[in-house]
Amino acid sequence: MGHYAQVRFNPELNAYHLLRRIDSNKDKIYLLCQLNQSQLSKTLFSIGHLTKTEVRKIAREQNLITADKKDSTGICFIGESNFEHF
């Protein structure tokens, strides 16, 4: 969903800000826009500073089986579905 997003705290405004991912390809940050300050303060997006290519490279280096997994084309929380008749 938005695991490539980023959260930053701005001390001047005493507020957390939700930031877009570095790689704007397939950005879905709009799904996270309703998070409030309390939720943002507890939210971690540990790979938000990386591109998907960099994440895959790290996964390969760690011999993770998902390193070369095909990109999904569905909606991540629904999965691959046929919406032809929707």
Secondary structure, DSSP 8 states (H G I E B T S, - for coil): --TT-EEEEETTTTEEEEE--SS-TT--GGGGTT--HHHHHT---TTTTS-HHHHHHHHHHTT-TTTT-----SBTTTBS---TT-
